[in-house]
Amino acid sequence: MAASSAWYNTKFMSQLRGPMRLFLVRHGQSEANICPATISGRSSHVNLTDLGEKQAHALGEYFKSEDVAFDLSYSSTAVRTQQTAIKALGHENFTVSEELLEIDMGEWVDNDRFEKY
């Protein structure tokens, strides 16, 4: 996993010719997802659940079945997103960038979702 302050590769983008396919993938089910009443926000330390790992693996199997190959792959710094990428891609050769983290929920983190929304 390569850390990067620039979440895109300008050299690659300048060499791109023809159409490009872009896949946006959400992480598999995380430990925070099984507690939907709590606002977790970025919570970068949260792991995938067993189901989340199976979902990420299934995504990888789908990519294989469709002969999808990636020239570039990115993940946020969140543990769950990196775990998803490893399972789905079958390797750790992707760029990790903090710029891809979800929004910061600030003082709402760890509060009851139903009280704040």
C-alpha positions as CSV (number, residue, x, y, z in Angstrom):
1,M,0.0,0.0,0.0
2,A,1.5,3.3,-1.1
3,A,0.7,6.4,0.9
4,S,0.0,9.4,-1.2
5,S,-0.9,13.0,-0.6
6,A,-2.3,13.2,-4.2
7,W,-5.1,10.7,-4.6
8,Y,-4.8,10.6,-8.3
9,N,-1.9,9.8,-10.6
10,T,-1.3,12.8,-12.9
11,K,1.3,10.9,-15.1
12,F,-1.2,8.1,-15.7
13,M,-4.1,10.5,-16.4
14,S,-2.0,12.4,-18.9
15,Q,-1.2,9.2,-20.8
16,L,-4.8,8.0,-20.8
17,R,-6.3,7.4,-24.3
18,G,-9.8,6.4,-25.1
19,P,-12.6,5.5,-22.7
20,M,-12.0,4.8,-19.0
21,R,-14.0,2.6,-16.7
22,L,-14.3,3.9,-13.1
23,F,-15.5,1.7,-10.3
24,L,-16.5,3.3,-7.0
25,V,-16.8,0.7,-4.3
26,R,-18.1,1.1,-0.8
27,H,-16.5,-1.0,2.0
28,G,-18.1,-4.2,3.1
29,Q,-20.2,-4.3,6.3
30,S,-18.1,-2.9,9.2
31,E,-18.5,-3.3,12.9
32,A,-19.9,0.3,12.9
33,N,-22.6,-0.8,10.4
34,I,-24.1,-3.3,12.8
35,C,-24.7,-0.6,15.3
36,P,-26.7,1.8,13.0
37,A,-28.1,3.9,15.9
38,T,-24.5,5.3,16.6
39,I,-22.9,7.9,14.4
40,S,-19.4,6.6,13.6
41,G,-18.3,9.1,10.9
42,R,-14.7,8.5,9.8
43,S,-13.9,6.0,12.6
44,S,-10.8,4.9,10.7
45,H,-10.1,2.0,13.2
46,V,-13.3,0.1,12.5
47,N,-12.8,-3.4,11.0
48,L,-15.0,-5.4,8.6
49,T,-17.3,-8.0,10.1
50,D,-17.2,-11.6,8.9
51,L,-20.1,-10.7,6.5
52,G,-18.1,-7.7,5.3
53,E,-15.1,-9.9,4.5
54,K,-17.4,-12.2,2.6
55,Q,-18.9,-9.3,0.7
56,A,-15.4,-8.0,-0.3
57,H,-14.3,-11.5,-1.4
58,A,-17.5,-11.8,-3.5
59,L,-16.7,-8.5,-5.2
60,G,-13.3,-9.8,-6.0
61,E,-14.9,-13.0,-7.5
62,Y,-17.2,-10.8,-9.6
63,F,-14.3,-8.7,-10.9
64,K,-12.5,-12.0,-11.9
65,S,-15.6,-13.4,-13.6
66,E,-16.0,-10.2,-15.6
67,D,-12.2,-10.0,-16.4
68,V,-11.9,-6.7,-14.7
69,A,-8.3,-5.6,-14.4
70,F,-7.3,-2.3,-12.7
71,D,-4.5,0.0,-13.8
72,L,-4.9,2.0,-10.6
73,S,-6.6,1.3,-7.3
74,Y,-7.2,3.7,-4.3
75,S,-8.4,3.3,-0.8
76,S,-8.9,5.7,2.1
77,T,-6.9,5.3,5.2
78,A,-9.8,3.7,7.0
79,V,-9.0,0.1,8.0
80,R,-12.3,-1.2,6.7
81,T,-11.7,0.3,3.2
82,Q,-8.2,-1.2,3.0
83,Q,-9.5,-4.6,4.2
84,T,-12.1,-4.4,1.4
85,A,-9.5,-3.5,-1.2
86,I,-7.2,-6.4,-0.2
87,K,-10.0,-8.9,-0.3
88,A,-11.5,-7.6,-3.6
89,L,-8.3,-7.0,-5.4
90,G,-6.4,-10.0,-4.0
91,H,-3.3,-7.9,-3.3
92,E,-2.1,-4.8,-1.4
93,N,-0.9,-2.9,-4.4
94,F,-3.1,0.2,-4.1
95,T,-2.7,3.8,-3.1
96,V,-3.9,4.9,0.3
97,S,-5.1,8.5,0.7
98,E,-6.6,10.4,3.5
99,E,-8.3,12.6,0.9
100,L,-10.7,9.7,0.3
101,L,-12.1,9.6,3.9
102,E,-15.7,10.2,4.4
103,I,-16.9,13.5,6.0
104,D,-16.0,14.2,9.6
105,M,-19.1,14.2,11.8
106,G,-17.3,16.2,14.4
107,E,-18.9,16.3,17.8
108,W,-21.7,14.1,16.6
109,V,-19.4,11.0,16.5
110,D,-20.5,8.3,19.0
111,N,-23.9,10.0,19.5
112,D,-27.3,8.5,18.9
113,R,-28.2,9.0,15.2
114,F,-31.9,9.3,16.0
115,E,-31.4,12.2,18.4
116,K,-29.1,14.2,16.1
117,Y,-30.9,13.7,12.8
